[in-house]
Every structure is written in structure tokens, then in C-alpha cells.
């Protein structure tokens, strides 16, 4: 049998549980957000460390000179630069598509004209 004291006690326990549910949910969400922000901070610190290393490299004149020579093919005025171009093999020549003989807009217009003119009727 359910007495009035037991009913009031059950009502009070439910009210306490409901009043604690929202703050507990907010606490869990905030903990997840804190973990996400800590991960993002760690990534940002790694990025800053990489950028500082890159800045040090770019401040080194020897590194800049090496990069200019390798990537941009720079040389001093008294030097002669040679660029070797390897001949294409038959396999590479077959793999590359041929250059179109007409501009793209001409091909586009031709396809519009072909779509506009219906083909022979198949008896449908």
C-alpha cells in the first residue's frame, strides 16, 4: 500500500532528479567542448611550431639560394643553366590525348545543334 508519506517522498525524489538532470547535461556538454578546444589548441601549437621553423629556414640565406636555384632555376650572371628535357617514349605519347583542333565553344555549339536536330525515326 502506498501511504501519503511514500507518495510525497517519491514526488520529492523525482523533483530532485529532474532539477539535477539539466545541470548534469550541461556539465557533460561543457566537458566535451573543453576536450575539443584542447585538441584544437594542440593543433594550433603544432602549426605555430611549424611556422616558426619555416620562418627560421626562410631567414637562412643559403636555404633561400638553394630553393631559388632548384625551384625557379635561378643562376648567377656568370653561370650557364642547362635544362634537360627527356624525349617522350611511345607509351607516354599514346597515353596523352591529342590537342583538340577546334576551340571548346565550337564543339559546344556543334553539340547543341546536334541535339536540336532529331535523328531518323526508329518507328516509335
DRENTIPA-125926 format. One line per 10 residues: number of its first residue (from 1); their letters; for each residue x, y, z of N, C-alpha, C, O. Coordinates in pm, 1 decimal, padded with zeros to 6 digits. Layout:
NUM = A = X Y Z X Y Z X Y Z X Y Z  ...
//
This chain:
1 = XXXXXXXXXX = 00082.4 -00118.1 00000.0 00000.0 00000.0 00000.0 00087.3 00125.1 00000.0 00191.6 00131.8 00065.0  00040.7 00222.2 -00074.5 00114.9 00346.7 -00088.4 00058.0 00446.5 00010.5 -00059.4 00483.3 00004.4  00143.3 00488.9 00101.0 00097.5 00586.0 00200.1 00123.6 00725.9 00147.7 00192.0 00744.3 00047.1  00069.3 00822.2 00215.9 00087.5 00961.0 00172.9 00233.4 01003.4 00191.4 00284.7 01082.7 00112.4  00300.2 00952.3 00293.7 00441.4 00985.3 00313.6 00525.8 00929.0 00199.6 00616.1 00997.4 00151.6  00499.3 00808.4 00155.9 00574.6 00746.0 00046.9 00549.6 00821.0 -00083.6 00641.6 00839.4 -00163.3  00425.8 00864.4 -00106.0 00394.0 00938.5 -00227.2 00466.9 01072.5 -00228.4 00520.4 01113.6 -00331.4  00469.0 01140.3 -00113.9 00539.2 01268.9 -00105.7 00689.4 01247.7 -00122.9 00755.7 01327.5 -00189.2  00743.2 01142.0 -00064.5 00885.3 01111.5 -00078.3 00920.1 01082.1 -00224.2 01023.1 01128.5 -00273.0  00837.2 01006.8 -00293.7 00860.7 00975.8 -00434.7 00853.4 01104.1 -00518.4 00934.3 01122.9 -00609.2
11 = XXXXXXXXXX = 00759.0 01190.8 -00489.2 00746.6 01317.4 -00559.3 00869.2 01404.9 -00537.6 00917.2 01468.0 -00631.8  00920.5 01409.9 -00415.4 01039.7 01490.3 -00385.1 01162.2 01432.5 -00456.8 01243.2 01508.4 -00510.0  01177.1 01300.5 -00459.0 01289.8 01236.8 -00526.9 01283.9 01264.2 -00676.9 01387.2 01291.5 -00737.9  01166.6 01257.7 -00737.1 01152.0 01288.4 -00880.1 01184.6 01435.2 -00908.0 01249.2 01465.6 -01008.4  01141.9 01524.8 -00822.5 01170.1 01667.6 -00841.7 01320.2 01693.8 -00832.8 01374.4 01771.6 -00911.4  01386.8 01630.0 -00738.6 01532.0 01646.7 -00725.3 01602.7 01590.0 -00848.6 01695.0 01652.3 -00901.1  01560.2 01472.8 -00894.8 01622.2 01411.5 -01012.5 01603.1 01500.3 -01135.7 01696.2 01517.7 -01214.4  01483.2 01556.4 -01152.7 01458.3 01643.5 -01267.0 01536.5 01774.7 -01256.4 01581.9 01828.0 -01357.6  01552.2 01826.4 -01135.8 01625.9 01951.3 -01121.1 01776.5 01931.7 -01142.1 01846.7 02026.5 -01177.2  01826.2 01809.7 -01120.8 01968.3 01782.4 -01142.3 01999.1 01737.8 -01285.8 02115.3 01740.6 -01326.3
21 = XXXXXXXXXX = 01901.3 01698.0 -01361.0 01925.1 01644.2 -01494.9 01980.2 01751.7 -01589.8 02076.1 01725.3 -01662.4  01922.4 01870.5 -01590.4 01967.3 01974.3 -01681.6 02109.7 02021.5 -01650.5 02191.5 02028.7 -01742.3  02142.5 02053.8 -01525.4 02281.0 02093.8 -01496.9 02382.2 01982.1 -01526.4 02494.0 02010.2 -01569.7  02344.4 01857.9 -01503.5 02434.5 01747.1 -01533.0 02457.4 01736.9 -01683.4 02569.5 01712.3 -01727.7  02352.9 01755.4 -01760.9 02365.7 01753.6 -01906.4 02455.7 01867.3 -01954.4 02540.8 01847.0 -02041.0  02437.4 01984.5 -01899.4 02522.5 02098.2 -01935.1 02668.2 02072.0 -01896.6 02759.0 02108.4 -01971.3  02691.1 02010.6 -01783.3 02826.2 01978.3 -01738.7 02894.1 01883.0 -01837.2 03010.1 01903.1 -01873.0  02822.5 01780.4 -01880.6 02878.8 01683.9 -01976.4 02908.7 01752.8 -02109.3 03012.9 01727.5 -02169.6  02819.0 01839.0 -02155.3 02841.5 01910.1 -02280.8 02962.2 02003.8 -02270.8 03040.1 02014.8 -02365.5  02977.8 02070.7 -02157.6 03091.4 02159.7 -02138.9 03222.4 02082.1 -02133.5 03324.2 02129.2 -02184.4
31 = XXXXXXXXXX = 03221.2 01965.0 -02073.2 03342.6 01882.6 -02069.6 03382.5 01838.9 -02210.2 03501.0 01836.0 -02243.4  03283.8 01805.2 -02292.4 03312.7 01766.8 -02430.5 03368.1 01886.3 -02508.5 03460.4 01871.1 -02588.6  03312.1 02003.8 -02485.0 03360.4 02123.1 -02552.5 03501.8 02158.0 -02507.5 03583.7 02200.1 -02589.2  03531.1 02141.3 -02380.5 03666.1 02167.3 -02329.1 03766.3 02073.0 -02394.1 03875.1 02115.6 -02432.7  03730.9 01945.7 -02406.7 03820.7 01849.2 -02471.4 03844.4 01886.9 -02617.6 03956.7 01877.5 -02667.0  03739.3 01929.2 -02685.8 03752.2 01970.3 -02826.4 03843.2 02092.5 -02837.9 03928.3 02097.5 -02926.7  03826.9 02189.7 -02750.5 03909.7 02309.8 -02754.8 04055.5 02278.3 -02720.8 04146.4 02341.0 -02775.3  04078.6 02182.4 -02631.7 04216.0 02143.2 -02600.1 04282.2 02077.7 -02720.5 04399.8 02101.9 -02747.4  04207.3 01994.7 -02793.3 04261.3 01933.9 -02915.8 04293.5 02041.3 -03019.8 04398.3 02037.1 -03084.2  04203.3 02136.3 -03035.0 04225.6 02243.9 -03131.1 04347.5 02327.7 -03091.4 04425.2 02369.7 -03177.2
41 = XXXXXXXXXX = 04363.2 02351.4 -02962.4 04479.5 02427.0 -02914.6 04608.8 02351.7 -02944.7 04708.0 02412.3 -02985.0  04608.1 02219.6 -02925.2 04727.5 02139.8 -02953.9 04762.2 02147.5 -03102.5 04879.3 02160.2 -03138.2  04660.8 02139.9 -03189.2 04685.2 02152.6 -03333.5 04740.8 02290.1 -03367.9 04832.1 02301.7 -03449.7  04686.7 02393.2 -03306.3 04734.9 02529.4 -03332.6 04879.8 02546.0 -03286.3 04959.5 02610.8 -03354.2  04914.0 02488.2 -03171.9 05051.9 02497.2 -03123.5 05147.2 02425.0 -03217.6 05258.3 02472.6 -03241.2  05105.4 02310.1 -03272.1 05188.2 02240.2 -03370.1 05206.0 02326.2 -03495.5 05315.1 02332.8 -03552.1  05098.9 02391.1 -03537.8 05105.6 02477.6 -03655.2 05199.5 02595.4 -03630.2 05277.4 02631.9 -03718.2  05192.9 02654.3 -03512.8 05280.9 02766.1 -03478.9 05426.0 02719.6 -03477.7 05514.0 02790.6 -03526.5  05452.1 02601.0 -03422.5 05588.8 02548.6 -03420.7 05639.5 02526.9 -03563.2 05754.0 02560.0 -03593.9  05555.1 02471.6 -03650.3 05594.7 02451.0 -03789.4 05624.5 02584.3 -03857.3 05723.1 02595.8 -03930.1
51 = XXXXXXXXXX = 05540.3 02685.4 -03834.3 05560.5 02815.1 -03897.7 05686.5 02883.8 -03845.3 05753.9 02954.4 -03920.3  05718.5 02864.0 -03718.8 05843.2 02920.5 -03665.8 05964.7 02854.0 -03729.7 06062.0 02921.5 -03763.6  05959.2 02721.4 -03746.2 06068.6 02651.5 -03813.4 06081.5 02701.1 -03957.6 06192.4 02722.6 -04006.6  05969.6 02718.7 -04024.0 05971.2 02765.7 -04162.6 06029.0 02906.8 -04170.8 06103.0 02938.9 -04263.7  05994.7 02990.8 -04073.0 06048.6 03126.5 -04069.7 06200.3 03123.7 -04053.7 06271.5 03199.7 -04119.3  06249.4 03035.9 -03966.5 06394.3 03023.6 -03948.8 06461.1 02977.4 -04078.1 06567.8 03027.3 -04113.8  06399.7 02883.0 -04148.1 06454.8 02837.3 -04275.2 06460.2 02950.7 -04376.7 06559.7 02966.4 -04447.5  06354.0 03029.2 -04383.9 06348.7 03136.4 -04482.4 06440.7 03252.9 -04447.7 06475.2 03332.3 -04535.1  06480.4 03263.9 -04322.4 06577.1 03366.1 -04284.2 06720.1 03324.0 -04316.3 06810.5 03407.6 -04315.1  06741.8 03197.5 -04344.5 06873.8 03146.8 -04380.1 06897.8 03173.1 -04528.9 06824.9 03121.4 -04613.6
61 = XXXXXXXXXX = 06999.7 03253.1 -04561.0 07024.4 03290.9 -04699.8 07066.0 03172.0 -04785.3 07031.5 03167.1 -04903.4  07137.8 03077.9 -04730.2 07178.9 02959.8 -04807.0 07057.5 02876.7 -04848.3 07051.8 02826.6 -04960.6  06961.9 02862.2 -04759.1 06840.3 02786.3 -04790.5 06761.8 02855.3 -04901.9 06714.2 02789.9 -04994.7  06748.7 02987.2 -04892.1 06674.8 03061.8 -04993.5 06743.9 03049.1 -05129.0 06678.2 03033.1 -05231.8  06877.8 03056.4 -05128.3 06951.3 03042.3 -05253.8 06931.8 02903.4 -05314.1 06910.7 02890.4 -05434.7  06938.9 02799.5 -05230.6 06917.1 02662.3 -05279.7 06778.4 02646.9 -05340.0 06763.0 02587.7 -05446.8  06678.0 02699.7 -05272.3 06540.4 02688.5 -05321.6 06522.7 02765.6 -05452.7 06455.5 02717.8 -05544.1  06582.2 02883.7 -05462.0 06570.8 02962.5 -05584.8 06636.8 02889.8 -05701.5 06585.0 02891.3 -05813.1  06750.3 02826.6 -05676.1 06818.6 02753.5 -05782.9 06740.0 02628.4 -05822.6 06728.0 02598.1 -05941.3  06686.7 02555.8 -05724.6 06618.8 02429.2 -05753.6 06479.4 02451.4 -05812.6 06444.1 02389.5 -05913.0
71 = XXXXXXXXXX = 06402.1 02537.2 -05752.4 06262.5 02552.8 -05794.9 06244.8 02652.1 -05909.3 06165.7 02628.5 -06000.7  06318.3 02763.0 -05904.2 06296.6 02870.1 -06001.2 06403.1 02875.1 -06109.6 06395.0 02957.3 -06200.8  06502.3 02788.2 -06100.6 06610.4 02780.5 -06198.8 06686.4 02913.0 -06209.3 06724.5 02955.0 -06318.5  06707.8 02977.5 -06095.7 06788.1 03099.3 -06094.4 06935.2 03062.6 -06098.5 06974.1 02954.3 -06054.7  07017.8 03153.8 -06151.7 07161.4 03134.5 -06150.1 07226.6 03272.5 -06145.8 07162.2 03374.4 -06170.9  07355.0 03273.1 -06113.6 07429.2 03397.7 -06112.7 07460.4 03438.1 -06256.1 07458.9 03353.3 -06345.3  07488.8 03567.4 -06280.3 07511.8 03613.5 -06418.1 07626.5 03541.8 -06489.6 07620.9 03527.0 -06611.7  07728.0 03497.7 -06420.0 07839.8 03433.5 -06487.5 07820.4 03283.3 -06504.1 07908.6 03215.5 -06556.8  07707.5 03230.6 -06460.6 07680.5 03087.7 -06472.5 07589.5 03060.7 -06592.1 07514.5 03147.7 -06636.3  07598.1 02938.2 -06643.1 07510.7 02894.9 -06751.8 07422.4 02782.9 -06699.5 07471.5 02685.3 -06642.7
81 = XXXXXXXXXX = 07292.4 02797.3 -06718.9 07198.1 02696.1 -06671.2 07154.5 02609.0 -06787.8 07127.7 02658.1 -06897.5  07148.1 02481.0 -06762.6 07102.0 02386.0 -06863.3 06980.2 02312.9 -06808.5 06979.6 02268.8 -06693.6  06878.4 02300.6 -06890.8 06759.7 02224.4 -06854.0 06748.4 02110.9 -06953.7 06739.2 02133.8 -07074.3  06749.2 01989.6 -06903.7 06743.4 01872.3 -06989.8 06598.7 01827.1 -06998.9 06533.3 01802.8 -06897.5  06549.8 01816.3 -07121.0 06413.5 01768.5 -07145.1 06424.6 01631.1 -07207.1 06481.1 01615.1 -07315.3  06371.6 01533.7 -07139.6 06378.1 01396.7 -07189.6 06280.1 01377.4 -07303.1 06169.0 01430.3 -07298.1  06318.5 01302.7 -07405.8 06222.5 01274.9 -07514.0 06112.6 01182.9 -07463.6 06134.9 01098.1 -07377.2  05994.3 01201.4 -07518.9 05881.5 01118.0 -07478.7 05897.5 00977.8 -07534.1 05943.1 00957.9 -07646.7  05859.7 00883.3 -07453.8 05858.8 00746.1 -07503.9 05727.1 00722.3 -07576.1 05635.6 00804.2 -07567.0  05716.9 00612.6 -07646.7 05595.1 00583.6 -07722.1 05476.1 00564.6 -07629.7 05364.6 00604.9 -07662.9
91 = XXXXXXXXXX = 05498.8 00503.3 -07513.5 05388.7 00480.1 -07419.5 05333.7 00612.0 -07367.3 05212.3 00627.9 -07355.1  05421.9 00707.0 -07336.4 05375.1 00836.7 -07287.2 05303.4 00913.6 -07397.2 05205.1 00982.7 -07370.3  05351.2 00902.4 -07520.8 05287.3 00972.5 -07631.8 05147.8 00917.9 -07658.1 05056.8 00994.0 -07691.0  05129.5 00786.0 -07644.0 04997.9 00726.6 -07664.6 04903.7 00758.9 -07550.1 04783.0 00770.0 -07571.7  04955.7 00774.4 -07427.9 04871.8 00799.9 -07311.4 04816.6 00941.8 -07312.7 04705.9 00965.6 -07264.2  04893.0 01037.0 -07368.1 04847.5 01175.6 -07370.3 04744.0 01194.0 -07480.0 04766.9 01153.0 -07593.7  04629.9 01255.3 -07447.7 04530.6 01280.2 -07552.4 04580.1 01388.9 -07647.0 04655.2 01477.8 -07607.0  04537.7 01381.2 -07771.4 04577.0 01480.4 -07871.5 04508.0 01612.4 -07840.7 04398.4 01615.9 -07784.8  04573.2 01718.5 -07877.7 04515.0 01850.8 -07858.1 04393.0 01866.6 -07948.6 04396.3 01822.6 -08063.6  04287.3 01927.4 -07900.2 04170.4 01948.3 -07986.4 04205.5 02044.9 -08098.6 04282.4 02139.2 -08079.8
101 = XXXXXXXXXX = 04148.5 02020.1 -08214.2 04179.1 02103.7 -08330.3 04092.7 02228.2 -08335.3 04127.3 02323.9 -08404.6  03982.3 02229.5 -08264.5 03895.2 02345.5 -08265.1 03868.6 02388.3 -08121.0 03882.8 02307.8 -08029.0  03830.3 02514.1 -08100.6 03807.0 02563.0 -07965.0 03687.4 02494.8 -07899.9 03602.4 02437.1 -07967.7  03682.6 02502.6 -07767.6 03578.8 02433.5 -07691.4 03439.2 02485.7 -07722.9 03342.8 02409.2 -07725.3  03428.7 02616.3 -07747.1 03295.2 02671.8 -07771.2 03238.9 02625.9 -07905.9 03117.3 02617.8 -07923.3  03327.3 02596.2 -08000.2 03279.7 02542.9 -08128.1 03225.2 02402.3 -08108.1 03120.6 02367.7 -08163.0  03294.0 02322.8 -08031.2 03245.0 02187.4 -08001.2 03113.4 02193.8 -07925.2 03022.9 02114.2 -07950.3  03102.6 02288.8 -07831.9 02979.1 02304.5 -07754.9 02863.1 02341.1 -07847.7 02755.2 02282.6 -07838.2  02884.8 02437.2 -07937.1 02777.7 02478.9 -08026.8 02737.0 02365.5 -08120.4 02618.5 02348.1 -08149.0  02834.1 02288.6 -08168.0 02802.9 02175.6 -08255.4 02716.6 02073.1 -08180.3 02623.3 02016.9 -08237.8
111 = XXXXXXXXXX = 02747.6 02048.8 -08051.9 02666.7 01952.5 -07975.7 02525.0 02004.8 -07954.3 02430.2 01926.3 -07951.6  02509.1 02137.6 -07939.0 02374.9 02195.9 -07925.3 02297.9 02177.8 -08055.3 02180.0 02142.6 -08052.6  02362.8 02201.2 -08169.3 02296.1 02183.5 -08297.6 02256.6 02038.1 -08320.5 02148.3 02010.6 -08372.2  02343.2 01945.3 -08282.4 02311.6 01802.0 -08299.0 02196.2 01761.5 -08208.8 02114.8 01677.6 -08247.3  02187.5 01818.7 -08091.1 02077.0 01785.5 -08001.2 01946.2 01845.3 -08051.3 01838.8 01790.9 -08025.4  01954.8 01956.7 -08122.9 01836.7 02022.4 -08173.2 01777.7 01948.1 -08292.5 01655.8 01945.9 -08309.3  01860.5 01888.4 -08374.1 01808.7 01815.8 -08490.5 01791.2 01669.7 -08454.0 01888.7 01601.1 -08423.1  01665.7 01620.9 -08457.3 01641.5 01482.2 -08420.0 01695.5 01385.6 -08526.5 01701.3 01418.2 -08645.0  01733.9 01268.7 -08481.9 01784.5 01168.3 -08572.7 01670.1 01100.1 -08647.0 01554.4 01138.2 -08629.6  01700.0 01001.0 -08728.7 01594.2 00928.1 -08801.7 01499.7 00860.6 -08704.1 01541.5 00811.9 -08599.0
121 = XXXX = 01372.4 00858.1 -08739.4 01271.2 00796.5 -08654.0 01286.1 00645.3 -08658.0 01293.8 00586.1 -08765.6  01290.1 00583.6 -08542.3 01306.1 00439.1 -08530.9 01171.8 00366.8 -08531.5 01166.4 00247.6 -08501.0  01067.4 00433.8 -08564.3 00936.0 00370.5 -08568.9 00869.3 00364.5 -08433.5 00782.1 00280.9 -08410.2  00909.1 00451.1 -08345.8 00847.4 00451.6 -08213.0 00729.5 00538.8 -08206.8 00666.5 00549.9 -08101.6
//
